[in-house]
Amino acid sequence: MFFSGDPTTRKRVDLGGRSSKERDRQKLLEQTRLERNRRLYLRRQNHAAIKIQKCFRGKKAMEIEHSKVREQFFATYGRHIQNVNRQCFGPQSAFFRQLFFFFNARNVSDISVLVETCRLMKHFVQES
């Protein structure tokens, strides 16, 4: 408790092998690495969510376009393609382009339109 007469302060040595500065540096580096990994994970997660949203929106837009073209096709050629003539099978006609754009094998009306188209093509070929 009393002053011993030695004005110098003794340096304390940590016998753990590392200085406190090194331990703080290691802790800081580890914390920085963890934060960087967390940011990378969040960035990847956002990127994946954006890709999923793009695919979903694109698919919905294609479904809408298919239904528009289908309705336009049926308005032009009829539900049972009763308004079809030989010119519909010509190279300048949009008949096949529209049919193949909206055709879906799961849709019964599309199958019947395809069957009727094949029947009409066979009929027109036999006539000529």
ZAMARGU-4260 file (C-alpha; in steps of 0.2 Angstrom, whole numbers, plus 5000, padded with zeros to 4 digits):
<rodrens>
0) 5000/5000/5000 | 5014/5012/5003 | 5026/5019/4990 | 5041/5007/4988 | 5051/5020/4979
5) 5052/5012/4961 | 5043/5025/4950 | 5042/5013/4934 | 5027/5003/4931 | 5030/4985/4927
10) 5024/4978/4911 | 5013/4964/4913 | 5016/4949/4901 | 5002/4938/4895 | 5007/4920/4896
15) 4993/4915/4884 | 5005/4917/4869 | 4996/4931/4861 | 4995/4950/4865 | 4979/4958/4867
20) 4981/4967/4851 | 4983/4951/4841 | 4967/4944/4850 | 4957/4959/4845 | 4963/4959/4828
25) 4958/4940/4826 | 4941/4944/4833 | 4939/4958/4821 | 4944/4948/4806 | 4933/4934/4811
30) 4918/4946/4813 | 4922/4954/4797 | 4922/4937/4788 | 4906/4933/4796 | 4898/4949/4790
35) 4904/4947/4773 | 4897/4929/4772 | 4880/4935/4778 | 4880/4949/4765 | 4885/4937/4751
40) 4871/4925/4757 | 4858/4939/4757 | 4864/4945/4739 | 4862/4927/4733 | 4845/4925/4741
45) 4839/4941/4733 | 4846/4936/4716 | 4837/4919/4717 | 4821/4928/4721 | 4822/4940/4707
50) 4825/4925/4695 | 4810/4916/4701 | 4799/4931/4700 | 4806/4934/4682 | 4801/4916/4677
55) 4784/4917/4685 | 4780/4934/4677 | 4786/4928/4660 | 4776/4912/4661 | 4760/4922/4666
60) 4763/4934/4651 | 4765/4919/4639 | 4749/4912/4645 | 4740/4928/4642 | 4747/4930/4625
65) 4742/4912/4621 | 4724/4915/4626 | 4724/4931/4616 | 4730/4922/4600 | 4718/4908/4603
70) 4703/4919/4605 | 4709/4929/4589 | 4711/4912/4580 | 4693/4906/4585 | 4686/4923/4580
75) 4694/4922/4563 | 4692/4903/4559 | 4677/4898/4570 | 4677/4886/4585 | 4676/4871/4574
80) 4687/4880/4560 | 4671/4881/4549 | 4678/4897/4541 | 4694/4888/4534 | 4697/4887/4515
85) 4712/4882/4504 | 4720/4899/4506 | 4722/4896/4525 | 4735/4883/4521 | 4745/4894/4510
90) 4763/4901/4514 | 4757/4918/4518 | 4743/4913/4529 | 4744/4915/4548 | 4734/4900/4551
95) 4747/4887/4556 | 4758/4901/4564 | 4744/4905/4576 | 4738/4887/4579 | 4756/4881/4583
100) 4759/4896/4595 | 4744/4893/4606 | 4742/4874/4604 | 4742/4864/4620 | 4740/4845/4620
105) 4732/4846/4637 | 4717/4856/4630 | 4704/4846/4622 | 4698/4860/4611 | 4715/4862/4604
110) 4716/4844/4600 | 4700/4844/4591 | 4705/4859/4581 | 4721/4850/4576 | 4712/4834/4571
115) 4700/4845/4560 | 4714/4854/4552 | 4723/4838/4547 | 4706/4831/4540 | 4704/4847/4530
120) 4722/4847/4524 | 4719/4829/4518 | 4703/4833/4509 | 4711/4848/4500 | 4726/4837/4495
125) 4714/4824/4488 | 4704/4837/4478 | 4720/4844/4470
</rodrens>
